[in-house]
């Protein structure tokens, strides 16, 4: 690892907040010696980073001159906090952890007054009823969706019948009681929604449909909105596209 890359990695760890970060822990995370960490901290201070702490206590990034003030209004901060805490409630484990990390990084980059406001925010989120747990690793499904590759699904319908589908995954939508995959289904030759808690098996293929995901998703959502507008309003209704 080059010295410049190592300095960047040290800063990234300090920016995550949650400190003080001990030299021993930083050294373990980076695979270097504690002595190297102390030298890197000294170099970063010379470059203008304000890093509080000392050997035996740990280090906390107070101000990073490389990062301009983010300029959030207080209401924008409240919106971010509420959104990230909602993700912690309804997201899968990887997303929930990512939301917590994002809050820590945001806190580390804010001016002191706003960092205090974020730490002690008046808004929070709690779900008494969460979406049904998925039958597959949603991180893998998100990755396949982003990579725009077709996936094979073993899908179980409401009656328990299992069918094999090859679909083009377009996006995931979180509802109160379920999380659904919007996809173009080869079997149905149309857009369908698949509840992720009913997906019993999943395999990504090497069949790419890039760069069509974004326009396909836009068209699918537009059609779903049009279908809903054409119907009488119904309470507590989830997706309008046919399931499975």
ABEGO torsion letter per residue (X at the ends): XBAAAAAAAAAAAAAAEGOBBBAAAAAAAAGBBAAAAAAAAAAAAAAGBBBBEBBGAEBBBABBAABBBAGBBAAAAAAAAAAAAAAAAABBAAAAAAAAAAAAAAAAABBAAAAAAAAABABBBBBABBBBBBABBAAAAAAAAAAGBBBBBBBBBAAGBBBBBBBBBAEBBBBAABBBBBBBBAAAGBBBBBBAAABABBBBBABBAOAAAAAAAAAAAAAAAAAAAABBBBBGBBBABBBX
